[in-house]
Amino acid sequence: MPDGSMVPRLPGFRRWMWDGEFAGSIGLRWQNGTAALPPYCLGHIGYSVVEWKQRRGYATAALLLILEDARAMKLPYVEITTDPDNLPSQKVILAAGGNLFERFNKPPQFGSKPCLRFRIALA
Ligand SMILES: CC(C)(COP(=O)(O)OP(=O)(O)OC[C@H]1O[C@@H](n2cnc3c(N)ncnc32)[C@H](O)[C@@H]1OP(=O)(O)O)[C@@H](O)C(=O)NCCC(=O)NCCS
C-alpha cells in the first residue's frame, strides 16, 4: 500500500497498450467468486497512458477491450475509482458506459481523500 502497509495480493493481470511501441498499460484485478472488492482495493480496473500519447483514444479503447475479459469472467459489473479532479479518466469511464455509483473517502492507507467510484454494468 502507499503507506507501506501490507495486504493480500488479489488475482489480476496487466496488459500493455501498444501502437508499435509502448503506449500505456491497463490492469484488471478481482476476488474469486464475488464482484466485491476489499476496501483496500480502489477498483477492478486501473490504467495509464504515457503523456506523449494521451488524447488519442488509447485509454478508452483499452478499457472497452478489457471489459470483454471481465465479461468473460462473469463479473456482473466492474468498479473504477478516480480522483474528483481527474476529468480525463472520468471521460474514459463514461465513454465505456460507466455511471457514478458513489462519492467516498479513500481508506487511510491512501490518505483518506475524497474519491469517486464508478460502476460499469456487464450483465
Ligand atoms: C486518464 C488517462 C488514462 C486518459 O488516457 P487517454 O488515452 O488520453 O484517454 P482518451 O484519449 O481515451 O480520452 C478520453 C477522453 O478524455 C479526454 N482527455 C484526455 N486527456 C485529457 C486532458 N488532459 N484534458 C482534458 N481532456 C482530456 C479526451 O479528449 C477524451 O474526451 P472526448 O471523448 O470527449 O474526446 C490519461 O490521462 C492518464 O494516463 N492519466 C494519468 C493516470 C491516470 O489518471 N489514470 C487513471 C486513474 S483512475
The ligand as a Tripos MOL2 file, in Angstrom:
@<TRIPOS>MOLECULE
LIG
   48    50     1     0     0
SMALL
NO_CHARGES

@<TRIPOS>ATOM
      1 C1         -6.6900    9.2130  -17.7890 C.3       1 LIG1
      2 C2         -5.8280    8.7770  -18.9720 C.3       1 LIG1
      3 C3         -5.5170    7.2970  -18.8470 C.3       1 LIG1
      4 C4         -6.6130    9.0550  -20.2700 C.3       1 LIG1
      5 O1         -5.8690    8.4790  -21.3330 O.3       1 LIG1
      6 P1         -6.1070    8.9270  -22.8660 P.3       1 LIG1
      7 O2         -5.5890    7.8250  -23.7190 O.co2     1 LIG1
      8 O3         -5.5660   10.2860  -23.0600 O.co2     1 LIG1
      9 O4         -7.6830    8.9730  -22.9350 O.3       1 LIG1
     10 P2         -8.5430    9.0750  -24.2820 P.3       1 LIG1
     11 O5         -7.6850    9.5710  -25.3840 O.co2     1 LIG1
     12 O6         -9.2320    7.7650  -24.4400 O.co2     1 LIG1
     13 O7         -9.5070   10.2670  -23.9110 O.3       1 LIG1
     14 C5        -10.7190   10.1150  -23.2380 C.3       1 LIG1
     15 C6        -11.3620   11.4810  -23.1050 C.3       1 LIG1
     16 O8        -10.6330   12.2680  -22.1650 O.3       1 LIG1
     17 C7        -10.2210   13.4790  -22.7990 C.3       1 LIG1
     18 N1         -8.9300   13.8560  -22.2970 N.ar      1 LIG1
     19 C8         -7.8040   13.0850  -22.2990 C.ar      1 LIG1
     20 N2         -6.8040   13.7830  -21.7270 N.ar      1 LIG1
     21 C9         -7.3120   14.9890  -21.3740 C.ar      1 LIG1
     22 C10        -6.7770   16.1320  -20.7420 C.ar      1 LIG1
     23 N3         -5.5040   16.1810  -20.3230 N.pl3     1 LIG1
     24 N4         -7.5850   17.1740  -20.5240 N.ar      1 LIG1
     25 C11        -8.8650   17.1560  -20.9090 C.ar      1 LIG1
     26 N5         -9.4610   16.0920  -21.5040 N.ar      1 LIG1
     27 C12        -8.6740   15.0240  -21.7410 C.ar      1 LIG1
     28 C13       -10.1800   13.1610  -24.2740 C.3       1 LIG1
     29 O9        -10.3000   14.3130  -25.0620 O.3       1 LIG1
     30 C14       -11.3790   12.2720  -24.4200 C.3       1 LIG1
     31 O10       -12.5720   13.0360  -24.4030 O.3       1 LIG1
     32 P3        -13.5470   13.0500  -25.6550 P.3       1 LIG1
     33 O11       -14.0250   11.6120  -25.7750 O.co2     1 LIG1
     34 O12       -14.5990   13.9980  -25.2260 O.co2     1 LIG1
     35 O13       -12.7030   13.4890  -26.7900 O.co2     1 LIG1
     36 C15        -4.5100    9.5730  -19.0240 C.3       1 LIG1
     37 O14        -4.8060   10.9590  -18.9430 O.3       1 LIG1
     38 C16        -3.5200    9.1870  -17.9300 C.2       1 LIG1
     39 O15        -2.7250    8.2530  -18.0970 O.2       1 LIG1
     40 N6         -3.5760    9.9020  -16.7980 N.am      1 LIG1
     41 C17        -2.6660    9.6110  -15.6910 C.3       1 LIG1
     42 C18        -3.0240    8.2890  -14.9950 C.3       1 LIG1
     43 C19        -4.4730    8.2580  -14.5460 C.2       1 LIG1
     44 O16        -5.0350    9.2530  -14.1280 O.2       1 LIG1
     45 N7         -5.0580    7.0530  -14.6650 N.am      1 LIG1
     46 C20        -6.4270    6.8290  -14.2690 C.3       1 LIG1
     47 C21        -6.5230    6.6520  -12.8050 C.3       1 LIG1
     48 S1         -8.2340    6.4600  -12.3170 S.3       1 LIG1
@<TRIPOS>BOND
     1     1     2 1
     2     2     3 1
     3     2     4 1
     4     2    36 1
     5     4     5 1
     6     5     6 1
     7     6     7 2
     8     6     8 1
     9     6     9 1
    10     9    10 1
    11    10    11 2
    12    10    12 1
    13    10    13 1
    14    13    14 1
    15    14    15 1
    16    15    16 1
    17    15    30 1
    18    16    17 1
    19    17    18 1
    20    17    28 1
    21    18    19 ar
    22    18    27 ar
    23    19    20 ar
    24    20    21 ar
    25    21    22 ar
    26    21    27 ar
    27    22    23 1
    28    22    24 ar
    29    24    25 ar
    30    25    26 ar
    31    26    27 ar
    32    28    29 1
    33    28    30 1
    34    30    31 1
    35    31    32 1
    36    32    33 2
    37    32    34 1
    38    32    35 1
    39    36    37 1
    40    36    38 1
    41    38    39 2
    42    38    40 1
    43    40    41 1
    44    41    42 1
    45    42    43 1
    46    43    44 2
    47    43    45 1
    48    45    46 1
    49    46    47 1
    50    47    48 1
@<TRIPOS>SUBSTRUCTURE
     1 LIG1         1 GROUP 0 **** ****
